[in-house]
Structure formats: C-alpha cells, structure tokens
Amino acid sequence: MTRLGRLPWRTLGLADLRDGDGERLWYAVSTNFKNNPRTPCANHADVGCLNSETRGTITLRSASGTPIYDGTVNGAVAVIIAPGSALRDATINQDRSAAGINNPRNYLDIAPSGEDNFDFLDSAANGFFTGPVVDAYGNVIVNDRIVAITPQDMMVVLERRVAQEVASCLNQYATANGQKYPWAADMLESGLNNKYHDYEAPAARRYGRVPDEPFTRTQTDDGSMIPAWAAGCTLALGAWWTNWKGLVLYALAEPFQPGGLIACGVSCFTVNRPFAAPAPDVRFVVVVAGTALPPQDRTAPPGTIDTNPANFVEFENATSPTAPDPTFEIRTIGADFNDRLAYFPVP
C-alpha cells in the first residue's frame, strides 16, 4: 500500500478539499496504523497489533527544525499536507502539468537542512517539515502546511469504541439469558497462557478479562444460559478483537452473575464520575486500558506480566470487586489516569 499520496477524500466521504492555492491535499500514514495489509495479531502484545500501546512512527518538525512529534519515540499516526503553490527558482522547478501531476516531488518541498517532504521513513528522524520557511532573501522555500494526527487523537475514539462494543455484546448476551452475564476470564491464564476461558478452579471470576466462547463454566453454573455470544456480537465476528482483548478488563456485579438473583440490593457497583453524581446500581463495568503510565509495567517477567490489573488500569479500577458495593471511577484523562469505561446502566 502507498503510504504517501493524495488524501483519499472520496473514501473518507469528504468534499473535494483544497488548500488556499486550490491544490488538493496530500496524506501520509504510519506503517503501524495503515490498513492494508494489516499484520496478523494473535496476542495484544504482538508487533503489528493496533491498540492503546501502538505508537506513531512519523516525525514532524516545525519551521525552525524543532521536532513537534518524534517518530523514534512516539510520533504522528498520519500527516495531512496542504502543498501550496508551485515553487520555482534556479534549483526548484515543481512541474504540475499533466506530466507531473502525480509526482509528489512537484508538490512537496525540501527543507534547508535537506530533509524532504516527499521522502520519509518510519521510526526515523527523516519525516516531514512544516512551513512556511523563507531564505535569507525573503524567498519562500517551503510552503507546505502540515497538521498531524497523533496516537492520542486516535485512541480517544478507538478506546471508547472498544468499550462500547464490549458493553453492547454483554448486554445482547444478558437480554438472551435472563439478564445474567458470563463469568470473566482469569487474569493469570489470559496473561501468561493466552487462555480466555470463563473458568478457573477453584472459583469462578467476577473480575478479569472478557471471556472467549464457549462459556463452559457459565453454562455449568446456570444451565439456562447459552455458552456463546449473541448473533451479531462483534467480539465473535471481528478479528479486530485480538488486538485489544488483553487490554480490556471486565467486572461483573454479584446479582447478575450466573445463578445470581438479578436484584442489586447493596451488591451492585457504583461508578464515580467527574462533574456528575455517582452512577449507582451498575451491573457490569468494562475498562479499556490506555498506554502504560508510570509505574505500570507490562513487560515484566512471567508471573507478573499481564496478570496484575494495576499494570493496566488506575486507582479504584484496579481493585478486585469482591466486597459489597465496590466502586469504580472515571477521572479526567491525564498523566496519572487514562482508563476508558463503559458500564450498565448507561448514565
């Protein structure tokens, strides 16, 4: 797939966007975020998976040469470029006639440092350079205007969507199963052995990861429950789920577990929220982990990697809900909190 080309405005359902000089926009995308071909993903930690841990790989510099986004650390996911009018002088001759209309060299510029906008590398200093830049004589030598799409821009949407898809599947399942939900997958088995079954001796789990079907223990503990997701659940239909499943935690309130009483009493969850009253009588909570925050360690030796909720989610969201009326929380996204939550009932 071409990673540098014109913005695919028709594919995106946009108008035929132009810059101030009437030129169509250009676009470049990080290898980690390109769609075709996608790298197969069997485990959320595999190279090529697309999830909260995926970093952008495109470097973008300001007109003065200062890195705005560093592709060697965590750069841009994509950049959108307004190429401006053609530049022509003794060393530059951008030919935008029919013969040169598809050549990015005729639209994208070269910085004074020699870095060019028509040739970039992933995970390298060689990226893009935004203008305008003028030489000592006042001549414009870079008139590309560039904006970046960052991992943060993407993840706020993706993490919310993942949480909503999981919540939707859980509610579809409950609707077909007497308002009861499946047991969670064990943190140790899913983290160390990549097994997401809904059982683990000697006790079933109400806090862990989202289980894979078939729901063996769920059906054993309540014979009326179906051992599979409802038809149309995207967790069963979409390969995208393998990218995310290790980063999603699931907590189930006791009254709505297999064999439960389906009445909250004092045993359902409470979700504390900023700028709103706490949400009571919550049946389940889905927490999507953001990028690891200090001191979270998702690369520890076997025995701790992927098994400790505190290495994925923050504050009260990392506490196993074993006591009556346990509490989860939503906070403002920042340096010490980046969980995304979905829960039922919806506020």
C-alpha positions as CSV (number, residue, x, y, z in Angstrom):
1,M,0.0,0.0,0.0
2,T,1.2,3.5,-0.8
3,R,1.8,5.4,2.5
4,L,2.3,8.8,0.8
5,G,-0.3,10.1,-1.7
6,R,-3.2,12.3,-2.1
7,L,-5.8,12.5,0.7
8,P,-8.5,9.8,-0.2
9,W,-11.3,12.3,0.3
10,R,-13.9,10.1,-1.6
11,T,-13.1,7.1,0.5
12,L,-13.4,9.2,3.7
13,G,-16.8,10.6,2.5
14,L,-15.4,14.2,2.4
15,A,-15.8,17.0,-0.1
16,D,-13.0,17.6,-2.6
17,L,-10.9,19.6,-0.1
18,R,-8.4,22.1,-1.5
19,D,-5.9,24.4,0.2
20,G,-5.7,28.2,-0.2
21,D,-4.0,27.9,-3.6
22,G,-6.6,25.5,-4.9
23,E,-4.4,22.4,-4.6
24,R,-5.7,19.0,-3.4
25,L,-4.4,17.8,0.0
26,W,-1.7,15.1,0.4
27,Y,-1.6,12.5,3.1
28,A,1.0,10.1,4.7
29,V,0.3,7.3,7.2
30,S,2.5,5.5,9.7
31,T,3.1,1.8,9.0
32,N,1.7,0.9,12.4
33,F,-1.7,2.4,11.5
34,K,-2.1,1.6,7.9
35,N,-5.0,-0.7,7.0
36,N,-3.7,-2.7,4.0
37,P,-2.1,-5.1,4.7
38,R,-2.7,-5.4,8.4
39,T,-0.3,-7.6,10.3
40,P,-1.9,-10.7,11.8
41,C,-2.4,-10.3,15.6
42,A,-2.7,-13.3,17.8
43,N,-1.9,-11.6,21.1
44,H,-2.3,-7.9,22.1
45,A,1.4,-7.6,22.7
46,D,2.5,-8.8,19.3
47,V,4.3,-6.5,16.9
48,G,1.8,-5.2,14.4
49,C,-1.2,-5.1,16.8
50,L,-3.3,-1.9,16.8
51,N,-4.3,-0.9,20.3
52,S,-3.6,1.5,23.1
53,E,0.1,0.5,23.1
54,T,0.6,1.3,19.4
55,R,2.9,4.2,18.7
56,G,3.0,6.6,15.8
57,T,6.2,6.5,13.7
58,I,6.2,9.7,11.7
59,T,8.5,12.7,12.7
60,L,7.2,16.2,12.2
61,R,9.3,19.3,12.6
62,S,8.4,22.9,13.0
63,A,9.5,25.7,10.5
64,S,12.6,26.2,12.8
65,G,13.5,22.5,12.7
66,T,12.3,21.6,16.2
67,P,10.7,18.2,16.4
68,I,7.0,18.5,17.2
69,Y,6.4,14.8,17.1
70,D,9.3,12.3,17.2
71,G,8.8,9.2,15.2
72,T,11.7,7.4,17.0
73,V,9.7,7.6,20.3
74,N,6.0,8.2,19.7
75,G,5.4,10.2,16.6
76,A,2.4,11.0,14.5
77,V,-0.1,8.5,13.2
78,A,-0.6,10.4,10.0
79,V,0.0,13.9,8.5
80,I,-2.2,15.9,6.2
81,I,-0.4,18.3,3.9
82,A,-1.5,21.5,2.1
83,P,1.1,21.8,-0.6
84,G,0.6,25.4,-1.5
85,S,1.5,26.9,-4.9
86,A,4.3,25.5,-7.0
87,L,7.8,26.8,-6.2
88,R,10.2,27.7,-9.0
89,D,13.7,29.2,-8.8
90,A,17.2,28.2,-10.0
91,T,17.1,25.0,-8.0
92,I,13.4,24.2,-7.7
93,N,11.1,23.6,-10.6
94,Q,7.8,22.0,-9.4
95,D,6.1,20.8,-12.6
96,R,2.4,20.4,-12.0
97,S,1.4,20.0,-15.6
98,A,-0.3,16.8,-16.7
99,A,3.1,15.1,-17.0
100,G,4.0,15.8,-13.3
101,I,0.6,15.8,-11.6
102,N,1.1,12.5,-9.8
103,N,4.7,13.1,-8.7
104,P,4.9,14.2,-5.0
105,R,8.2,15.9,-5.8
106,N,6.2,18.5,-7.7
107,Y,4.1,19.4,-4.7
108,L,6.1,18.7,-1.5
109,D,9.2,20.7,-0.6
110,I,12.7,20.3,0.7
111,A,13.8,22.0,3.9
112,P,17.1,24.0,4.3
113,S,18.5,21.0,6.2
114,G,18.0,18.8,3.1
115,E,15.1,17.0,4.7
116,D,12.4,16.5,2.0
117,N,8.7,16.1,2.4
118,F,8.3,13.6,-0.5
119,D,10.5,11.0,1.1
120,F,10.0,9.9,4.8
121,L,11.0,6.9,6.9
122,D,9.1,5.2,9.7
123,S,10.6,5.4,13.2
124,A,13.3,7.8,12.0
125,A,14.3,11.5,12.1
126,N,13.6,11.7,8.4
127,G,10.0,12.8,8.5
128,F,8.2,16.0,7.5
129,F,8.9,19.7,7.8
130,T,6.1,22.2,8.0
131,G,6.3,25.7,6.5
132,P,6.4,28.5,5.7
133,V,10.2,28.8,5.6
134,V,12.0,31.7,3.9
135,D,15.6,32.1,2.9
136,A,17.9,35.0,3.7
137,Y,16.5,36.9,0.8
138,G,12.9,36.5,1.8
139,N,12.1,33.8,-0.8
140,V,9.7,31.1,0.3
141,I,11.5,27.8,0.1
142,V,9.0,25.7,2.0
143,N,5.3,26.4,1.7
144,D,3.9,23.0,2.8
145,R,1.5,23.4,5.7
146,I,1.1,20.2,7.7
147,V,-1.1,19.1,10.5
148,A,-0.6,15.8,12.4
149,I,-3.0,13.1,13.7
150,T,-1.5,11.8,16.9
151,P,-2.0,8.5,18.7
152,Q,-3.8,10.5,21.4
153,D,-6.2,11.7,18.7
154,M,-6.9,8.2,17.6
155,M,-7.0,6.4,20.9
156,V,-9.7,8.6,22.5
157,V,-12.0,7.4,19.7
158,L,-10.8,3.8,19.4
159,E,-10.8,3.1,23.2
160,R,-14.3,4.5,23.6
161,R,-15.5,2.4,20.6
162,V,-13.9,-0.8,22.0
163,A,-15.6,-0.2,25.4
164,Q,-18.9,0.3,23.7
165,E,-18.6,-2.8,21.6
166,V,-17.8,-5.0,24.6
167,A,-20.7,-3.4,26.6
168,S,-23.0,-4.0,23.6
169,C,-22.1,-7.7,23.4
170,L,-22.5,-8.1,27.1
171,N,-26.0,-6.6,27.1
172,Q,-27.0,-8.6,24.0
173,Y,-26.0,-11.7,25.9
174,A,-27.9,-10.7,29.0
175,T,-31.0,-10.0,27.0
176,A,-30.9,-13.6,25.7
177,N,-30.0,-15.1,29.1
178,G,-32.4,-13.8,31.7
179,Q,-30.4,-10.6,32.3
180,K,-27.3,-12.6,33.5
181,Y,-23.8,-12.2,32.2
182,P,-20.9,-14.7,31.7
183,W,-18.0,-15.1,34.2
184,A,-14.8,-13.2,33.5
185,A,-11.6,-14.8,32.2
186,D,-8.9,-15.3,34.7
187,M,-6.0,-12.7,34.7
188,L,-3.3,-15.3,35.2
189,E,-4.5,-17.7,32.5
190,S,-5.2,-15.0,30.0
191,G,-2.0,-13.1,30.7
192,L,0.5,-15.9,30.8
193,N,-1.1,-18.6,28.7
194,N,-3.3,-16.5,26.3
195,K,-6.4,-18.6,27.5
196,Y,-9.5,-16.5,27.9
197,H,-11.9,-19.2,29.1
198,D,-14.6,-18.4,31.6
199,Y,-13.4,-20.9,34.2
200,E,-10.5,-21.3,36.6
201,A,-10.6,-23.7,39.6
202,P,-11.4,-23.4,42.4
203,A,-13.6,-20.4,41.9
204,A,-15.3,-18.5,39.0
205,R,-14.2,-15.0,38.3
206,R,-16.2,-11.8,38.5
207,Y,-13.2,-9.6,37.6
208,G,-10.7,-10.3,34.9
209,R,-10.7,-10.1,31.1
210,V,-13.6,-10.6,28.7
211,P,-14.1,-14.4,28.1
212,D,-13.9,-16.2,24.8
213,E,-16.8,-18.5,23.9
214,P,-17.8,-21.2,24.6
215,F,-18.8,-20.2,28.2
216,T,-18.3,-23.6,29.8
217,R,-18.4,-22.6,33.5
218,T,-21.2,-20.0,32.9
219,Q,-23.5,-22.7,31.5
220,T,-22.5,-25.2,34.1
221,D,-23.3,-22.8,37.0
222,D,-26.6,-21.8,35.4
223,G,-28.0,-24.4,33.0
224,S,-30.4,-22.0,31.3
225,M,-27.5,-19.8,30.0
226,I,-26.2,-20.1,26.4
227,P,-22.5,-20.8,26.0
228,A,-21.9,-18.3,23.2
229,W,-22.2,-14.6,22.4
230,A,-25.4,-13.5,20.8
231,A,-25.6,-13.4,16.9
232,G,-24.0,-10.2,15.7
233,C,-21.7,-9.6,18.6
234,T,-18.5,-8.1,17.1
235,L,-16.2,-9.8,19.6
236,A,-17.1,-13.2,17.9
237,L,-17.2,-11.8,14.4
238,G,-14.3,-9.4,14.2
239,A,-10.6,-10.2,14.0
240,W,-10.0,-6.7,15.5
241,W,-10.8,-8.1,18.9
242,T,-7.5,-10.0,19.2
243,N,-5.7,-6.6,19.0
244,W,-7.5,-5.4,22.1
245,K,-8.6,-8.3,24.3
246,G,-5.5,-8.2,26.6
247,L,-6.1,-4.6,27.4
248,V,-9.8,-4.8,28.4
249,L,-10.9,-5.7,31.9
250,Y,-14.4,-6.8,32.9
251,A,-16.1,-6.7,36.3
252,L,-19.5,-8.4,37.0
253,A,-21.7,-7.5,39.9
254,E,-22.7,-10.5,42.0
255,P,-26.5,-10.3,41.5
256,F,-26.1,-10.6,37.7
257,Q,-23.6,-13.5,37.7
258,P,-24.6,-17.0,36.5
259,G,-27.1,-18.2,39.2
260,G,-27.5,-14.7,40.6
261,L,-30.6,-13.1,42.0
262,I,-30.9,-10.2,39.4
263,A,-31.6,-7.6,42.0
264,C,-29.0,-5.0,43.0
265,G,-29.6,-4.5,46.7
266,V,-26.2,-3.5,48.1
267,S,-24.2,-5.7,45.8
268,C,-24.0,-3.8,42.5
269,F,-21.3,-1.4,41.5
270,T,-21.0,2.3,41.9
271,V,-19.1,4.4,39.3
272,N,-17.8,7.7,40.5
273,R,-17.7,10.4,37.7
274,P,-16.3,13.9,37.4
275,F,-18.9,16.7,37.2
276,A,-21.7,14.3,37.9
277,A,-23.3,12.3,40.7
278,P,-22.0,8.7,41.2
279,A,-23.8,6.2,39.0
280,P,-25.4,3.5,41.2
281,D,-26.8,0.0,40.6
282,V,-24.2,-0.8,37.9
283,R,-24.4,-4.4,36.7
284,F,-21.0,-4.6,35.0
285,V,-18.0,-2.4,34.2
286,V,-15.8,-2.6,31.1
287,V,-12.4,-0.8,31.5
288,V,-10.2,-0.3,28.4
289,A,-6.6,0.3,29.4
290,G,-4.7,3.3,27.8
291,T,-1.0,3.4,27.2
292,A,1.0,2.2,30.2
293,L,1.6,5.0,32.7
294,P,4.5,5.1,35.3
295,P,4.9,2.8,37.3
296,Q,2.8,0.4,35.2
297,D,5.0,-2.4,33.8
298,R,3.6,-4.6,31.1
299,T,6.9,-6.1,30.1
300,A,7.8,-7.8,33.5
301,P,9.0,-11.4,33.7
302,P,6.5,-14.2,33.6
303,G,4.4,-14.3,36.8
304,T,3.6,-10.6,36.7
305,I,3.2,-9.6,33.1
306,D,-0.4,-9.2,32.1
307,T,-1.6,-10.6,35.4
308,N,-1.9,-7.6,37.7
309,P,-4.8,-5.2,37.0
310,A,-2.7,-2.3,38.4
311,N,-0.4,-2.6,35.4
312,F,-3.3,-1.8,33.1
313,V,-5.8,0.4,34.9
314,E,-5.6,3.0,37.6
315,F,-6.8,3.8,41.2
316,E,-10.1,2.0,42.1
317,N,-10.4,0.4,38.7
318,A,-7.5,-1.9,39.6
319,T,-9.2,-3.3,42.8
320,S,-11.0,-6.6,42.5
321,P,-14.7,-6.2,43.2
322,T,-15.1,-8.7,46.0
323,A,-16.8,-6.5,48.6
324,P,-20.4,-5.4,48.5
325,D,-21.0,-2.2,46.5
326,P,-17.4,-1.9,45.1
327,T,-16.5,1.3,43.4
328,F,-15.1,2.1,40.0
329,E,-14.2,5.6,38.7
330,I,-13.9,7.9,35.8
331,R,-11.3,10.7,36.1
332,T,-10.1,13.4,33.8
333,I,-7.6,11.9,31.3
334,G,-4.1,13.0,32.3
335,A,-0.6,11.9,33.5
336,D,-2.0,9.5,36.1
337,F,-5.2,8.2,34.6
338,N,-6.2,7.1,31.1
339,D,-8.8,4.4,31.6
340,R,-11.9,4.4,29.3
341,L,-15.1,2.9,30.9
342,A,-18.4,1.6,29.7
343,Y,-21.0,0.3,32.2
344,F,-24.6,-0.6,32.6
345,P,-26.9,1.1,33.3
346,V,-25.8,3.8,31.0
347,P,-25.8,7.3,32.7
